[in-house]
Amino acid sequence: MIVITGASRGIGKYLFNHFIEAGEVVLGTFNSTYPEPAEKEYFTKVNISNYSDVTKWIDIIKDKISKLILINCAGNNYNSFAHKSDIDTWSNVINVNLIGTFNVIRAVLPIMREQGYGRIINFASIVAQVGIPGTSAYATSKAGLWGLVKSIAVENAKRGITINNLNLGYFDIGMIKEVPLEFQEKIKHKIPGGDFGDPVDIIKAVSFLIETDYINGSSIDVNGGIL
Ligand SMILES: NC(=O)c1ccc[n+]([C@@H]2O[C@H](COP(=O)([O-])OP(=O)(O)OC[C@H]3O[C@@H](n4cnc5c(N)ncnc54)[C@H](OP(=O)(O)O)[C@@H]3O)[C@@H](O)[C@H]2O)c1
């Protein structure tokens, strides 16, 4: 079974639709973007930064869980120079992208350990690998995922569980659409192939991690060779 957080928009929705079409059992979460009526039965409203919200959701679905693949897509962003930033908005990015991702992992790990199988895939970012003005909250939240997977991988490797990050570059989906067009063009000039990534490559990378037992605790660049 595949569980996708943040499946209401962007990459999460794209992966959700792909795996449904592939005939997999998929459950998703949304927070503020309500799913289409036809999709309602697959979705639960969960604010991942609230641990009790997360545990209530896992309690509801736990009897259905078998051979769980967790894809953590939920995330948010805040653009502001650090010295001008609003401290609550800045902290919220950490609360969602880092602590929220951990909340979901924390809630499912006991089930994965008991069942002797698990796949956990998170999305880190090129933004944490290069300095980009205005991204201190987002970059910090994504850099934290690199340490997180290292520790959790060694704690759970003997239980058939792997946990990895994909460090995404710029893809033609999701958050990038909020970036002004002029700035999008500037970003494209930095990408060796001159264009954003095709989201189908995210599916390929996710599927590779699902199928491969011996990749664990890794953070793999999927960025078209951008420096
Ligand atoms: N797109 C890219 O090129 C790119 C590059 C690098 C990394 N990433 C990472 O990939 C992941 C998906 O990105 P995206 O571009 O698809 O983002 P997106 O289009 O902005 O979608 C974000 C998703 O996260 C959910 N979400 C936000 N806050 C939440 C909260 N507190 N609790 C639960 N869900 C919450 C949203 O749900 P609602 O709309 O229902 O609130 C939405 O489904 C993110 O972690 C992002 O950092 C993306």
The ligand as a Gaussian input file, in Angstrom:
#p B3LYP/6-31G(d) Opt

LIG

0 1
 N        8.227000      21.193000      -7.326000
 C        9.545000      21.120000      -7.263000
 O       10.239000      21.362000      -8.272000
 C       10.237000      20.714000      -5.977000
 C       11.630000      20.843000      -5.915000
 C       12.290000      20.443000      -4.759000
 C       11.581000      19.886000      -3.704000
 N       10.218000      19.805000      -3.778000
 C        9.527000      19.229000      -2.627000
 O        8.593000      18.259000      -3.063000
 C        7.439000      18.257000      -2.197000
 C        6.186000      18.518000      -3.032000
 O        6.349000      19.796000      -3.652000
 P        5.255000      20.442000      -4.628000
 O        6.008000      21.291000      -5.563000
 O        4.344000      19.408000      -5.102000
 O        4.481000      21.395000      -3.591000
 P        3.008000      22.050000      -3.685000
 O        2.473000      21.985000      -5.066000
 O        3.152000      23.382000      -3.030000
 O        2.113000      21.084000      -2.769000
 C        2.356000      21.030000      -1.395000
 C        1.484000      19.969000      -0.758000
 O        1.788000      19.955000       0.644000
 C        0.577000      20.020000       1.381000
 N        0.773000      20.699000       2.671000
 C        1.261000      21.949000       2.880000
 N        1.267000      22.225000       4.209000
 C        0.771000      21.115000       4.837000
 C        0.518000      20.772000       6.196000
 N        0.774000      21.616000       7.206000
 N        0.015000      19.533000       6.463000
 C       -0.255000      18.675000       5.474000
 N       -0.050000      18.935000       4.166000
 C        0.459000      20.149000       3.853000
 C       -0.404000      20.781000       0.490000
 O       -1.712000      20.451000       0.870000
 P       -2.970000      21.481000       0.767000
 O       -2.875000      22.163000      -0.561000
 O       -4.148000      20.564000       0.886000
 O       -2.853000      22.430000       1.912000
 C       -0.017000      20.247000      -0.896000
 O       -0.692000      19.030000      -1.162000
 C        7.692000      19.349000      -1.157000
 O        8.235000      18.768000      -0.011000
 C        8.719000      20.242000      -1.826000
 O        9.500000      20.918000      -0.885000
 C        9.537000      20.219000      -4.880000

